[in-house]
Amino acid sequence: MIYEIRIYEHVDGRADAVRRRFTEEVAPRFPKHDIELLGAFTDLDTGMLTYMTRFPDEESRKRAWASFGADPEWKAIKAASEVDGPLIAKQHVSVVAPAMTGLPIT
């Protein structure tokens, strides 16, 4: 198993819109694309959205994100949510593997 951590830096004033789009539109579409969401969090200092997903391997991860990115429904949702400009200023993506066994997340 591998895990992916994504952190979205929102455009000023758009944190609520990022969280709303993620919880209402993005996360519910993950299962269709074989993306397993483990958790989503809001940074209490910055308001940035962070979430963690899990995949069997790197090939599965790449295939899942390619499928999600090509989804016409997602493209329409993204376009509609960004009519006043982008929501995300920058995203950080880390792909990690467990360093220890026996912990709850493995």
MOPAC internal coordinates of N, CA, C and O (Angstrom, degrees):
PM7 1SCF
backbone

  N    0.0000 0     0.00 0     0.00 0    0    0    0
  C    1.4501 1     0.00 0     0.00 0    1    0    0
  C    1.5263 1   110.23 1     0.00 0    2    1    0
  O    1.2310 1   121.82 1   -35.74 1    3    2    1
  N    1.3257 1   114.12 1   144.26 1    3    2    1
  C    1.4585 1   120.23 1   170.95 1    5    3    2
  C    1.5209 1   108.09 1  -126.32 1    6    5    3
  O    1.2310 1   121.11 1   -21.99 1    7    6    5
  N    1.2958 1   115.49 1   158.01 1    7    6    5
  C    1.4558 1   122.54 1  -177.13 1    9    7    6
  C    1.5171 1   108.68 1  -125.50 1   10    9    7
  O    1.2310 1   121.51 1   -32.26 1   11   10    9
  N    1.3093 1   114.72 1   147.74 1   11   10    9
  C    1.4582 1   119.76 1   177.87 1   13   11   10
  C    1.5234 1   107.94 1  -124.27 1   14   13   11
  O    1.2310 1   121.12 1   -46.70 1   15   14   13
  N    1.3144 1   115.45 1   133.30 1   15   14   13
  C    1.4590 1   121.62 1   176.41 1   17   15   14
  C    1.5198 1   107.19 1  -115.03 1   18   17   15
  O    1.2310 1   120.91 1   -55.51 1   19   18   17
  N    1.3200 1   115.87 1   124.49 1   19   18   17
  C    1.4691 1   120.87 1   178.44 1   21   19   18
  C    1.5253 1   108.80 1  -118.21 1   22   21   19
  O    1.2310 1   121.57 1   -46.18 1   23   22   21
  N    1.3106 1   114.60 1   133.82 1   23   22   21
  C    1.4651 1   121.59 1   176.23 1   25   23   22
  C    1.5162 1   107.00 1  -122.49 1   26   25   23
  O    1.2310 1   121.02 1   -54.65 1   27   26   25
  N    1.3255 1   115.65 1   125.35 1   27   26   25
  C    1.4574 1   121.17 1  -179.67 1   29   27   26
  C    1.5191 1   110.12 1  -107.12 1   30   29   27
  O    1.2310 1   120.84 1   -61.68 1   31   30   29
  N    1.3275 1   116.00 1   118.32 1   31   30   29
  C    1.4572 1   121.25 1   171.82 1   33   31   30
  C    1.5211 1   106.35 1   -86.26 1   34   33   31
  O    1.2310 1   120.80 1   -62.96 1   35   34   33
  N    1.3080 1   116.08 1   117.04 1   35   34   33
  C    1.4636 1   120.25 1  -177.25 1   37   35   34
  C    1.5316 1   111.36 1   -82.64 1   38   37   35
  O    1.2310 1   121.60 1   -24.66 1   39   38   37
  N    1.2985 1   114.54 1   155.34 1   39   38   37
  C    1.4619 1   120.94 1   171.35 1   41   39   38
  C    1.5277 1   106.79 1   -66.08 1   42   41   39
  O    1.2310 1   120.08 1   -35.61 1   43   42   41
  N    1.3283 1   117.46 1   144.39 1   43   42   41
  C    1.4667 1   120.98 1  -179.67 1   45   43   42
  C    1.5242 1   111.35 1   -47.17 1   46   45   43
  O    1.2310 1   121.60 1   -50.12 1   47   46   45
  N    1.3250 1   114.54 1   129.88 1   47   46   45
  C    1.4551 1   120.55 1   177.07 1   49   47   46
  C    1.5262 1   114.58 1    81.02 1   50   49   47
  O    1.2310 1   119.52 1  -177.49 1   51   50   49
  N    1.3285 1   118.52 1     2.51 1   51   50   49
  C    1.4684 1   120.66 1  -174.90 1   53   51   50
  C    1.5350 1   113.68 1  -112.29 1   54   53   51
  O    1.2310 1   119.61 1  -169.00 1   55   54   53
  N    1.3337 1   118.35 1    11.00 1   55   54   53
  C    1.4686 1   121.25 1  -177.07 1   57   55   54
  C    1.5278 1   111.78 1   -58.14 1   58   57   55
  O    1.2310 1   120.16 1   134.70 1   59   58   57
  N    1.3266 1   117.30 1   -45.30 1   59   58   57
  C    1.4686 1   119.91 1  -179.36 1   61   59   58
  C    1.5236 1   111.24 1   -63.38 1   62   61   59
  O    1.2310 1   120.20 1   141.82 1   63   62   61
  N    1.3170 1   117.22 1   -38.18 1   63   62   61
  C    1.4664 1   120.99 1   179.43 1   65   63   62
  C    1.5291 1   110.62 1   -67.01 1   66   65   63
  O    1.2310 1   120.02 1   143.06 1   67   66   65
  N    1.3209 1   117.57 1   -36.94 1   67   66   65
  C    1.4670 1   121.31 1   177.63 1   69   67   66
  C    1.5233 1   109.71 1   -63.82 1   70   69   67
  O    1.2310 1   120.53 1   130.38 1   71   70   69
  N    1.3331 1   116.59 1   -49.62 1   71   70   69
  C    1.4669 1   120.60 1  -179.74 1   73   71   70
  C    1.5197 1   111.66 1   -62.60 1   74   73   71
  O    1.2310 1   120.15 1   138.32 1   75   74   73
  N    1.3041 1   117.31 1   -41.68 1   75   74   73
  C    1.4679 1   121.59 1  -179.63 1   77   75   74
  C    1.5330 1   110.36 1   -64.08 1   78   77   75
  O    1.2310 1   120.36 1   132.96 1   79   78   77
  N    1.3166 1   116.92 1   -47.04 1   79   78   77
  C    1.4670 1   119.48 1   179.56 1   81   79   78
  C    1.5248 1   110.36 1   -62.04 1   82   81   79
  O    1.2310 1   120.53 1   138.31 1   83   82   81
  N    1.3202 1   116.59 1   -41.69 1   83   82   81
  C    1.4588 1   119.59 1  -179.43 1   85   83   82
  C    1.5295 1   111.35 1   -63.88 1   86   85   83
  O    1.2310 1   120.09 1   129.31 1   87   86   85
  N    1.3253 1   117.44 1   -50.69 1   87   86   85
  C    1.4648 1   120.25 1  -174.89 1   89   87   86
  C    1.5295 1   113.04 1   -72.20 1   90   89   87
  O    1.2310 1   120.15 1   145.04 1   91   90   89
  N    1.3258 1   117.32 1   -34.96 1   91   90   89
  C    1.4626 1   120.26 1  -176.20 1   93   91   90
  C    1.5214 1   113.93 1   -90.80 1   94   93   91
  O    1.2310 1   119.87 1   149.89 1   95   94   93
  N    1.3125 1   117.86 1   -30.11 1   95   94   93
  C    1.4618 1   120.49 1  -171.77 1   97   95   94
  C    1.5336 1   114.91 1  -120.47 1   98   97   95
  O    1.2310 1   120.18 1   139.30 1   99   98   97
  N    1.3138 1   117.27 1   -40.70 1   99   98   97
  C    1.4587 1   120.11 1  -174.11 1  101   99   98
  C    1.5299 1   111.55 1   -80.67 1  102  101   99
  O    1.2310 1   120.26 1   118.38 1  103  102  101
  N    1.3154 1   117.10 1   -61.62 1  103  102  101
  C    1.4626 1   120.99 1  -175.40 1  105  103  102
  C    1.5317 1   113.29 1   -55.05 1  106  105  103
  O    1.2310 1   119.14 1   139.16 1  107  106  105
  N    1.3334 1   119.25 1   -40.84 1  107  106  105
  C    1.4708 1   117.87 1   178.70 1  109  107  106
  C    1.5333 1   114.00 1   -63.08 1  110  109  107
  O    1.2310 1   119.77 1   160.46 1  111  110  109
  N    1.3135 1   118.05 1   -19.54 1  111  110  109
  C    1.4716 1   121.63 1   179.89 1  113  111  110
  C    1.5342 1   112.87 1   -89.60 1  114  113  111
  O    1.2310 1   119.98 1   168.12 1  115  114  113
  N    1.3004 1   117.64 1   -11.88 1  115  114  113
  C    1.4597 1   120.48 1  -178.06 1  117  115  114
  C    1.5314 1   113.76 1   -56.34 1  118  117  115
  O    1.2310 1   118.70 1   131.51 1  119  118  117
  N    1.3331 1   120.09 1   -48.49 1  119  118  117
  C    1.4682 1   118.60 1  -177.69 1  121  119  118
  C    1.5314 1   113.81 1   -56.00 1  122  121  119
  O    1.2310 1   120.12 1   144.12 1  123  122  121
  N    1.3100 1   117.37 1   -35.88 1  123  122  121
  C    1.4642 1   121.81 1   179.05 1  125  123  122
  C    1.5266 1   111.27 1   -58.81 1  126  125  123
  O    1.2310 1   120.49 1   153.09 1  127  126  125
  N    1.3368 1   116.67 1   -26.91 1  127  126  125
  C    1.4595 1   121.77 1  -176.02 1  129  127  126
  C    1.5287 1   112.07 1  -110.56 1  130  129  127
  O    1.2310 1   120.71 1  -163.80 1  131  130  129
  N    1.3313 1   116.25 1    16.20 1  131  130  129
  C    1.4739 1   122.37 1   178.85 1  133  131  130
  C    1.5236 1   112.98 1    60.46 1  134  133  131
  O    1.2310 1   121.28 1  -140.96 1  135  134  133
  N    1.3240 1   115.17 1    39.04 1  135  134  133
  C    1.4591 1   121.54 1   174.82 1  137  135  134
  C    1.5284 1   106.81 1  -107.48 1  138  137  135
  O    1.2310 1   120.89 1   -62.96 1  139  138  137
  N    1.3298 1   115.91 1   117.04 1  139  138  137
  C    1.4619 1   121.24 1  -179.18 1  141  139  138
  C    1.5276 1   109.45 1   -95.25 1  142  141  139
  O    1.2310 1   120.95 1   -68.25 1  143  142  141
  N    1.3125 1   115.78 1   111.75 1  143  142  141
  C    1.4629 1   121.80 1   179.34 1  145  143  142
  C    1.5242 1   109.17 1   -84.45 1  146  145  143
  O    1.2310 1   120.52 1   -56.43 1  147  146  145
  N    1.3315 1   116.60 1   123.57 1  147  146  145
  C    1.4617 1   121.08 1   179.01 1  149  147  146
  C    1.5171 1   112.49 1   -94.52 1  150  149  147
  O    1.2310 1   120.46 1   151.17 1  151  150  149
  N    1.3176 1   116.72 1   -28.83 1  151  150  149
  C    1.4546 1   119.93 1  -179.68 1  153  151  150
  C    1.5103 1   110.88 1   178.10 1  154  153  151
  O    1.2310 1   121.34 1   -24.93 1  155  154  153
  N    1.3246 1   115.04 1   155.07 1  155  154  153
  C    1.4682 1   121.77 1   177.36 1  157  155  154
  C    1.5235 1   106.92 1  -134.59 1  158  157  155
  O    1.2310 1   121.12 1   -37.53 1  159  158  157
  N    1.3302 1   115.47 1   142.47 1  159  158  157
  C    1.4551 1   121.04 1  -172.08 1  161  159  158
  C    1.5264 1   110.64 1  -140.52 1  162  161  159
  O    1.2310 1   121.04 1   -26.73 1  163  162  161
  N    1.3213 1   115.61 1   153.27 1  163  162  161
  C    1.4525 1   122.08 1   173.12 1  165  163  162
  C    1.5193 1   108.08 1  -112.81 1  166  165  163
  O    1.2310 1   120.09 1   -53.43 1  167  166  165
  N    1.3156 1   117.43 1   126.57 1  167  166  165
  C    1.4535 1   122.02 1   176.54 1  169  167  166
  C    1.5215 1   108.18 1   -67.20 1  170  169  167
  O    1.2310 1   120.30 1   -56.32 1  171  170  169
  N    1.3127 1   117.04 1   123.68 1  171  170  169
  C    1.4677 1   120.82 1  -175.17 1  173  171  170
  C    1.5246 1   113.23 1   -69.77 1  174  173  171
  O    1.2310 1   120.01 1   158.60 1  175  174  173
  N    1.3289 1   117.59 1   -21.40 1  175  174  173
  C    1.4564 1   120.81 1   178.82 1  177  175  174
  C    1.5233 1   112.56 1   -87.80 1  178  177  175
  O    1.2310 1   120.64 1   137.83 1  179  178  177
  N    1.3233 1   116.37 1   -42.17 1  179  178  177
  C    1.4699 1   120.11 1  -171.95 1  181  179  178
  C    1.5294 1   114.16 1  -108.07 1  182  181  179
  O    1.2310 1   120.37 1   162.07 1  183  182  181
  N    1.3305 1   116.91 1   -17.93 1  183  182  181
  C    1.4581 1   120.63 1  -175.83 1  185  183  182
  C    1.5169 1   113.50 1    79.40 1  186  185  183
  O    1.2310 1   119.84 1  -177.82 1  187  186  185
  N    1.3457 1   117.92 1     2.18 1  187  186  185
  C    1.4596 1   120.47 1  -178.84 1  189  187  186
  C    1.5295 1   110.89 1   -68.37 1  190  189  187
  O    1.2310 1   121.48 1   -34.14 1  191  190  189
  N    1.3214 1   114.78 1   145.86 1  191  190  189
  C    1.4536 1   122.20 1   177.78 1  193  191  190
  C    1.5218 1   109.57 1   -87.66 1  194  193  191
  O    1.2310 1   120.79 1   -49.05 1  195  194  193
  N    1.3225 1   116.10 1   130.95 1  195  194  193
  C    1.4588 1   122.97 1   174.52 1  197  195  194
  C    1.5163 1   107.50 1  -127.39 1  198  197  195
  O    1.2310 1   120.40 1   -44.05 1  199  198  197
  N    1.3395 1   116.84 1   135.95 1  199  198  197
  C    1.4572 1   118.36 1   173.93 1  201  199  198
  C    1.5133 1   110.99 1  -143.33 1  202  201  199
  O    1.2310 1   121.52 1   -21.06 1  203  202  201
  N    1.3503 1   114.69 1   158.94 1  203  202  201
  C    1.4543 1   121.37 1  -177.47 1  205  203  202
  C    1.5176 1   109.25 1  -124.58 1  206  205  203
  O    1.2310 1   121.27 1   -44.42 1  207  206  205
  N    1.3325 1   115.17 1   135.58 1  207  206  205
  C    1.4542 1   122.07 1   176.84 1  209  207  206
  C    1.5252 1   109.15 1  -124.93 1  210  209  207
  O    1.2310 1   121.31 1   -15.18 1  211  210  209
  N    1.3484 1   115.11 1   164.82 1  211  210  209
  C    1.4660 1   120.17 1  -179.24 1  213  211  210
  C    1.5217 1   109.35 1  -132.09 1  214  213  211
  O    1.2310 1   121.28 1   -37.90 1  215  214  213
  N    1.3395 1   115.16 1   142.10 1  215  214  213
  C    1.4603 1   122.62 1   179.85 1  217  215  214
  C    1.5251 1   109.38 1  -138.47 1  218  217  215
  O    1.2310 1   120.31 1   -26.02 1  219  218  217
  N    1.3320 1   117.01 1   153.98 1  219  218  217
  C    1.4700 1   119.20 1   177.90 1  221  219  218
  C    1.5307 1   112.77 1   -64.05 1  222  221  219
  O    1.2310 1   120.35 1   143.65 1  223  222  221
  N    1.3388 1   116.94 1   -36.35 1  223  222  221
  C    1.4589 1   121.08 1  -177.42 1  225  223  222
  C    1.5330 1   108.90 1  -164.20 1  226  225  223
  O    1.2310 1   121.14 1    -3.81 1  227  226  225
  N    1.3300 1   115.42 1   176.19 1  227  226  225
  C    1.4610 1   120.86 1  -176.22 1  229  227  226
  C    1.5257 1   112.04 1   -64.98 1  230  229  227
  O    1.2310 1   119.90 1   141.87 1  231  230  229
  N    1.3030 1   117.79 1   -38.13 1  231  230  229
  C    1.4666 1   120.39 1   178.63 1  233  231  230
  C    1.5333 1   110.89 1   -61.80 1  234  233  231
  O    1.2310 1   120.49 1   137.10 1  235  234  233
  N    1.3083 1   116.66 1   -42.90 1  235  234  233
  C    1.4710 1   121.22 1   177.89 1  237  235  234
  C    1.5219 1   110.97 1   -62.96 1  238  237  235
  O    1.2310 1   120.73 1   139.58 1  239  238  237
  N    1.3230 1   116.20 1   -40.42 1  239  238  237
  C    1.4699 1   120.81 1   179.28 1  241  239  238
  C    1.5187 1   110.23 1   -61.88 1  242  241  239
  O    1.2310 1   120.49 1   131.12 1  243  242  241
  N    1.3163 1   116.67 1   -48.88 1  243  242  241
  C    1.4660 1   120.47 1  -179.11 1  245  243  242
  C    1.5279 1   111.34 1   -62.59 1  246  245  243
  O    1.2310 1   120.63 1   137.75 1  247  246  245
  N    1.3202 1   116.40 1   -42.25 1  247  246  245
  C    1.4647 1   120.73 1   179.97 1  249  247  246
  C    1.5379 1   110.79 1   -64.33 1  250  249  247
  O    1.2310 1   120.43 1   138.08 1  251  250  249
  N    1.3263 1   116.78 1   -41.92 1  251  250  249
  C    1.4639 1   121.01 1  -178.99 1  253  251  250
  C    1.5288 1   111.48 1   -63.72 1  254  253  251
  O    1.2310 1   120.47 1   134.28 1  255  254  253
  N    1.3246 1   116.70 1   -45.72 1  255  254  253
  C    1.4683 1   119.49 1  -179.54 1  257  255  254
  C    1.5208 1   111.96 1   -69.21 1  258  257  255
  O    1.2310 1   120.16 1   146.01 1  259  258  257
  N    1.3228 1   117.30 1   -33.99 1  259  258  257
  C    1.4687 1   119.81 1   176.24 1  261  259  258
  C    1.5277 1   109.81 1   -64.72 1  262  261  259
  O    1.2310 1   120.71 1   138.61 1  263  262  261
  N    1.3155 1   116.24 1   -41.39 1  263  262  261
  C    1.4639 1   120.91 1   178.29 1  265  263  262
  C    1.5256 1   110.80 1   -63.84 1  266  265  263
  O    1.2310 1   120.70 1   134.31 1  267  266  265
  N    1.3184 1   116.27 1   -45.69 1  267  266  265
  C    1.4628 1   120.50 1   179.38 1  269  267  266
  C    1.5279 1   110.53 1   -61.18 1  270  269  267
  O    1.2310 1   120.37 1   132.64 1  271  270  269
  N    1.3239 1   116.89 1   -47.36 1  271  270  269
  C    1.4638 1   121.32 1  -178.07 1  273  271  270
  C    1.5128 1   113.67 1   -63.62 1  274  273  271
  O    1.2310 1   120.36 1   152.79 1  275  274  273
  N    1.3244 1   116.93 1   -27.21 1  275  274  273
  C    1.4692 1   121.24 1  -179.76 1  277  275  274
  C    1.5254 1   113.18 1   -89.47 1  278  277  275
  O    1.2310 1   120.20 1   173.02 1  279  278  277
  N    1.3124 1   117.23 1    -6.98 1  279  278  277
  C    1.4667 1   121.80 1  -176.56 1  281  279  278
  C    1.5289 1   110.39 1   -65.04 1  282  281  279
  O    1.2310 1   119.54 1   -59.69 1  283  282  281
  N    1.3356 1   118.48 1   120.31 1  283  282  281
  C    1.4726 1   120.81 1  -178.73 1  285  283  282
  C    1.5311 1   113.03 1   -61.15 1  286  285  283
  O    1.2310 1   120.17 1   146.00 1  287  286  285
  N    1.3366 1   117.28 1   -34.00 1  287  286  285
  C    1.4763 1   119.40 1   177.93 1  289  287  286
  C    1.5217 1   110.04 1   -64.11 1  290  289  287
  O    1.2310 1   120.37 1   136.08 1  291  290  289
  N    1.3530 1   116.90 1   -43.92 1  291  290  289
  C    1.4594 1   119.98 1   178.85 1  293  291  290
  C    1.5249 1   110.79 1   -63.00 1  294  293  291
  O    1.2310 1   120.35 1   137.50 1  295  294  293
  N    1.3165 1   116.93 1   -42.50 1  295  294  293
  C    1.4617 1   120.05 1   179.55 1  297  295  294
  C    1.5249 1   111.22 1   -59.93 1  298  297  295
  O    1.2310 1   120.27 1   139.64 1  299  298  297
  N    1.3221 1   117.09 1   -40.36 1  299  298  297
  C    1.4656 1   121.23 1   178.95 1  301  299  298
  C    1.5257 1   111.27 1   -68.36 1  302  301  299
  O    1.2310 1   120.28 1   138.67 1  303  302  301
  N    1.3100 1   117.08 1   -41.33 1  303  302  301
  C    1.4686 1   121.58 1   178.51 1  305  303  302
  C    1.5243 1   110.25 1   -63.25 1  306  305  303
  O    1.2310 1   120.68 1   134.27 1  307  306  305
  N    1.3127 1   116.31 1   -45.73 1  307  306  305
  C    1.4611 1   120.44 1  -179.72 1  309  307  306
  C    1.5295 1   110.56 1   -61.24 1  310  309  307
  O    1.2310 1   120.90 1   133.66 1  311  310  309
  N    1.3210 1   115.88 1   -46.34 1  311  310  309
  C    1.4694 1   119.72 1  -179.79 1  313  311  310
  C    1.5280 1   110.91 1   -61.40 1  314  313  311
  O    1.2310 1   120.16 1   134.96 1  315  314  313
  N    1.3204 1   117.29 1   -45.04 1  315  314  313
  C    1.4666 1   120.94 1  -178.75 1  317  315  314
  C    1.5264 1   111.77 1   -65.07 1  318  317  315
  O    1.2310 1   120.50 1   144.14 1  319  318  317
  N    1.3460 1   116.65 1   -35.86 1  319  318  317
  C    1.4670 1   119.43 1  -178.20 1  321  319  318
  C    1.5221 1   112.67 1   -78.30 1  322  321  319
  O    1.2310 1   120.45 1   169.28 1  323  322  321
  N    1.3308 1   116.75 1   -10.72 1  323  322  321
  C    1.4609 1   119.94 1  -177.53 1  325  323  322
  C    1.5249 1   112.88 1  -116.40 1  326  325  323
  O    1.2310 1   120.07 1  -155.62 1  327  326  325
  N    1.3298 1   117.47 1    24.38 1  327  326  325
  C    1.4716 1   119.21 1   178.94 1  329  327  326
  C    1.5276 1   111.40 1   -62.27 1  330  329  327
  O    1.2310 1   120.06 1   152.17 1  331  330  329
  N    1.3274 1   117.49 1   -27.83 1  331  330  329
  C    1.4635 1   121.19 1   178.31 1  333  331  330
  C    1.5155 1   112.36 1   -97.87 1  334  333  331
  O    1.2310 1   120.37 1  -166.86 1  335  334  333
  N    1.3171 1   116.90 1    13.14 1  335  334  333
  C    1.4560 1   121.60 1  -179.61 1  337  335  334
  C    1.5094 1   111.44 1   117.95 1  338  337  335
  O    1.2310 1   120.49 1   -13.35 1  339  338  337
  N    1.3294 1   116.67 1   166.65 1  339  338  337
  C    1.4657 1   120.70 1  -177.07 1  341  339  338
  C    1.5182 1   112.35 1   -64.55 1  342  341  339
  O    1.2310 1   121.23 1   -25.56 1  343  342  341
  N    1.3232 1   115.26 1   154.44 1  343  342  341
  C    1.4671 1   121.80 1   176.28 1  345  343  342
  C    1.5258 1   111.54 1   -95.11 1  346  345  343
  O    1.2310 1   120.95 1   148.01 1  347  346  345
  N    1.3365 1   115.79 1   -31.99 1  347  346  345
  C    1.4571 1   121.53 1  -174.38 1  349  347  346
  C    1.5288 1   109.51 1  -104.52 1  350  349  347
  O    1.2310 1   121.14 1   -54.95 1  351  350  349
  N    1.3394 1   115.43 1   125.05 1  351  350  349
  C    1.4590 1   120.20 1   176.70 1  353  351  350
  C    1.5250 1   110.73 1   -84.59 1  354  353  351
  O    1.2310 1   120.99 1   142.26 1  355  354  353
  N    1.3285 1   115.71 1   -37.74 1  355  354  353
  C    1.4641 1   120.55 1  -177.33 1  357  355  354
  C    1.5200 1   108.16 1  -161.21 1  358  357  355
  O    1.2310 1   120.81 1   -34.13 1  359  358  357
  N    1.3179 1   116.06 1   145.87 1  359  358  357
  C    1.4568 1   119.35 1   174.49 1  361  359  358
  C    1.5177 1   110.17 1  -124.71 1  362  361  359
  O    1.2310 1   121.53 1   -33.82 1  363  362  361
  N    1.3177 1   114.67 1   146.18 1  363  362  361
  C    1.4626 1   122.50 1   177.65 1  365  363  362
  C    1.5227 1   106.80 1  -116.28 1  366  365  363
  O    1.2310 1   120.48 1   -49.68 1  367  366  365
  N    1.3244 1   116.69 1   130.32 1  367  366  365
  C    1.4594 1   121.57 1  -179.66 1  369  367  366
  C    1.5188 1   108.53 1  -125.11 1  370  369  367
  O    1.2310 1   120.91 1   -53.56 1  371  370  369
  N    1.3293 1   115.87 1   126.44 1  371  370  369
  C    1.4613 1   121.88 1   174.52 1  373  371  370
  C    1.5187 1   108.20 1  -124.13 1  374  373  371
  O    1.2310 1   120.77 1   -48.01 1  375  374  373
  N    1.3202 1   116.13 1   131.99 1  375  374  373
  C    1.4571 1   121.64 1   174.55 1  377  375  374
  C    1.5200 1   106.39 1  -108.21 1  378  377  375
  O    1.2310 1   120.96 1   -55.41 1  379  378  377
  N    1.3249 1   115.78 1   124.59 1  379  378  377
  C    1.4626 1   120.86 1  -173.94 1  381  379  378
  C    1.5301 1   110.94 1  -130.56 1  382  381  379
  O    1.2310 1   121.35 1   -20.81 1  383  382  381
  N    1.3186 1   115.02 1   159.19 1  383  382  381
  C    1.4532 1   122.49 1   174.87 1  385  383  382
  C    1.5234 1   107.85 1  -125.44 1  386  385  383
  O    1.2310 1   120.26 1   -28.41 1  387  386  385
  N    1.3203 1   117.11 1   151.59 1  387  386  385
  C    1.4762 1   119.41 1  -179.23 1  389  387  386
  C    1.5282 1   111.74 1   -59.37 1  390  389  387
  O    1.2310 1   121.28 1   -43.11 1  391  390  389
  N    1.3095 1   115.15 1   136.89 1  391  390  389
  C    1.4620 1   121.33 1   176.43 1  393  391  390
  C    1.5301 1   110.57 1   -93.94 1  394  393  391
  O    1.2310 1   121.14 1   163.87 1  395  394  393
  N    1.3366 1   115.42 1   -16.13 1  395  394  393
  C    1.4713 1   120.74 1  -178.58 1  397  395  394
  C    1.5258 1   108.26 1  -136.94 1  398  397  395
  O    1.2310 1   120.24 1   -25.12 1  399  398  397
  N    1.2851 1   117.15 1   154.88 1  399  398  397
  C    1.4627 1   121.56 1   173.54 1  401  399  398
  C    1.5191 1   108.67 1  -105.17 1  402  401  399
  O    1.2310 1   121.04 1   -16.83 1  403  402  401
  N    1.3101 1   115.61 1   163.17 1  403  402  401
  C    1.4501 1   120.23 1   176.30 1  405  403  402
  C    1.5064 1   115.37 1    88.64 1  406  405  403
  O    1.2310 1   119.44 1   176.73 1  407  406  405
  N    1.3248 1   118.68 1    -3.27 1  407  406  405
  C    1.4505 1   120.73 1   177.54 1  409  407  406
  C    1.5237 1   108.61 1   -86.69 1  410  409  407
  O    1.2310 1   119.20 1   -23.19 1  411  410  409
  N    1.3197 1   119.12 1   156.81 1  411  410  409
  C    1.4596 1   121.61 1  -175.72 1  413  411  410
  C    1.5350 1   114.85 1   -56.60 1  414  413  411
  O    1.2310 1   119.58 1   148.94 1  415  414  413
  N    1.3124 1   118.41 1   -31.06 1  415  414  413
  C    1.4613 1   120.11 1  -173.72 1  417  415  414
  C    1.5266 1   112.44 1   -80.03 1  418  417  415
  O    1.2310 1   118.96 1   165.21 1  419  418  417
  N    1.3201 1   119.58 1   -14.79 1  419  418  417
  C    1.4492 1   120.65 1  -179.12 1  421  419  418
  C    1.4991 1   108.75 1   -77.55 1  422  421  419
  O    1.2310 1   120.10 1   180.00 1  423  422  421

